[in-house]
Amino acid sequence: MKILAGYLAGLLFGLGLAISGMTDPARVIGFLDVAGAWDSTLIFVLGGAVVTTFIGYRLVWRRQMPLFESRFQLPTRRDLDTRLLGGAALFGIGWGLSGYCPGPAVASLPEPSWPLAAFIMALLLGWWLARRLSPTH
């Protein structure tokens, strides 16, 4: 059931991205172009996500435990270190340059393109490098 629930959540996420048009890198780049031809549609998608998350967390925290686990698994670290800030900056730069972040890139796989292939290859290379350079792996 846990795997099925994860699959259904991913499917719902991917459908939401596709229906809202957020798999189109031009739309994302248009949103980031605040000094030019700004495309505000992403703000509505983000707003919908925030409202849904807010309500969802309120409902989930009323439960004693998750549906498919014995306990909630929450992060324990609360500090902002160089690794987190550097990774966030690299993520933002990559998102701004390509118009893709990992979720929309995966949701775009049924319609492959060269920019998408380049993004996926760079994503995998970055993932591999991060794991190789990390002292914990």
C-alpha positions as CSV (number, residue, x, y, z in Angstrom):
1,M,0.0,0.0,0.0
2,K,2.9,2.4,0.8
3,I,4.3,2.0,-2.7
4,L,0.9,2.5,-4.3
5,A,0.2,5.6,-2.2
6,G,3.6,7.0,-3.3
7,Y,2.8,6.2,-6.9
8,L,-0.6,7.9,-6.7
9,A,0.8,11.0,-5.0
10,G,3.4,11.3,-7.8
11,L,0.8,10.8,-10.5
12,L,-1.4,13.5,-8.9
13,F,1.6,15.8,-8.7
14,G,2.6,15.2,-12.3
15,L,-0.9,15.7,-13.6
16,G,-1.2,18.9,-11.7
17,L,2.1,20.1,-13.3
18,A,1.0,19.1,-16.8
19,I,-2.6,20.6,-16.5
20,S,-1.3,23.9,-15.1
21,G,1.3,24.2,-17.8
22,M,4.2,24.2,-15.4
23,T,6.1,21.6,-17.5
24,D,6.7,24.3,-20.1
25,P,10.1,25.9,-19.3
26,A,9.1,29.1,-21.2
27,R,6.3,29.7,-18.6
28,V,8.8,29.3,-15.7
29,I,11.3,31.6,-17.3
30,G,8.5,34.1,-18.0
31,F,7.7,34.0,-14.3
32,L,11.3,34.7,-13.4
33,D,11.4,37.6,-15.9
34,V,10.0,40.2,-13.5
35,A,11.6,43.1,-15.4
36,G,10.3,42.0,-18.8
37,A,7.3,40.1,-20.1
38,W,6.3,38.7,-16.7
39,D,4.0,35.7,-16.7
40,S,2.2,35.6,-13.4
41,T,0.5,32.2,-13.8
42,L,3.1,30.4,-11.7
43,I,2.1,32.5,-8.6
44,F,-1.4,30.9,-8.8
45,V,0.1,27.4,-9.0
46,L,2.3,28.2,-6.0
47,G,-0.6,29.7,-4.1
48,G,-2.7,26.7,-4.7
49,A,0.2,24.5,-3.5
50,V,0.6,26.5,-0.3
51,V,-3.1,26.5,0.5
52,T,-3.3,22.7,-0.1
53,T,-0.2,22.0,2.0
54,F,-1.5,24.2,4.8
55,I,-4.8,22.4,5.0
56,G,-3.2,19.0,4.4
57,Y,-0.7,19.4,7.3
58,R,-3.5,20.5,9.6
59,L,-5.4,17.3,8.9
60,V,-2.4,15.0,9.1
61,W,-1.2,16.4,12.4
62,R,-4.5,15.4,14.0
63,R,-3.5,11.7,13.5
64,Q,-1.4,9.7,15.9
65,M,0.7,8.3,13.1
66,P,0.9,8.2,9.3
67,L,-1.3,5.8,7.4
68,F,1.6,3.6,6.1
69,E,4.3,4.1,8.7
70,S,4.7,3.6,12.4
71,R,5.7,7.2,13.1
72,F,6.2,10.5,11.5
73,Q,9.7,11.1,10.1
74,L,10.6,14.7,10.6
75,P,13.9,16.4,10.0
76,T,15.9,17.1,13.2
77,R,18.3,19.6,11.8
78,R,17.3,23.3,11.8
79,D,20.5,25.0,11.0
80,L,21.4,26.7,7.7
81,D,24.9,25.5,6.7
82,T,27.0,26.3,3.7
83,R,26.1,23.0,2.0
84,L,22.4,23.8,2.2
85,L,22.7,27.4,1.1
86,G,25.1,26.5,-1.7
87,G,22.8,23.7,-2.9
88,A,19.8,26.0,-2.8
89,A,21.7,28.6,-4.8
90,L,22.8,26.0,-7.4
91,F,19.2,24.7,-7.7
92,G,17.9,28.3,-8.2
93,I,20.5,29.1,-10.9
94,G,19.8,25.8,-12.7
95,W,16.0,26.4,-12.5
96,G,16.4,30.0,-13.8
97,L,18.7,29.1,-16.7
98,S,16.8,26.0,-17.9
99,G,13.2,26.7,-16.7
100,Y,13.1,23.1,-15.3
101,C,13.2,21.8,-11.8
102,P,13.3,18.1,-11.2
103,G,9.5,17.6,-10.8
104,P,8.4,19.2,-14.0
105,A,11.4,17.7,-15.8
106,V,10.2,14.2,-14.9
107,A,6.6,15.1,-15.8
108,S,7.9,16.3,-19.2
109,L,9.6,13.0,-20.1
110,P,6.7,11.8,-22.2
111,E,7.5,14.7,-24.6
112,P,11.3,14.6,-24.9
113,S,13.3,17.4,-26.2
114,W,17.0,18.3,-26.4
115,P,16.8,20.9,-23.7
116,L,15.0,18.4,-21.5
117,A,17.7,15.7,-22.2
118,A,20.5,18.2,-21.4
119,F,18.7,19.1,-18.1
120,I,18.3,15.5,-17.1
121,M,21.9,14.7,-17.9
122,A,23.1,17.7,-15.9
123,L,20.8,16.8,-13.1
124,L,22.2,13.2,-12.9
125,L,25.8,14.5,-13.2
126,G,25.2,17.0,-10.4
127,W,23.5,14.3,-8.2
128,W,26.5,12.0,-8.8
129,L,29.0,14.7,-8.1
130,A,27.2,15.8,-4.9
131,R,27.3,12.2,-3.6
132,R,31.0,11.7,-4.5
133,L,32.0,15.0,-2.9
134,S,29.9,14.5,0.2
135,P,31.8,13.3,3.3
136,T,28.8,11.3,4.5
137,H,28.6,9.1,1.5
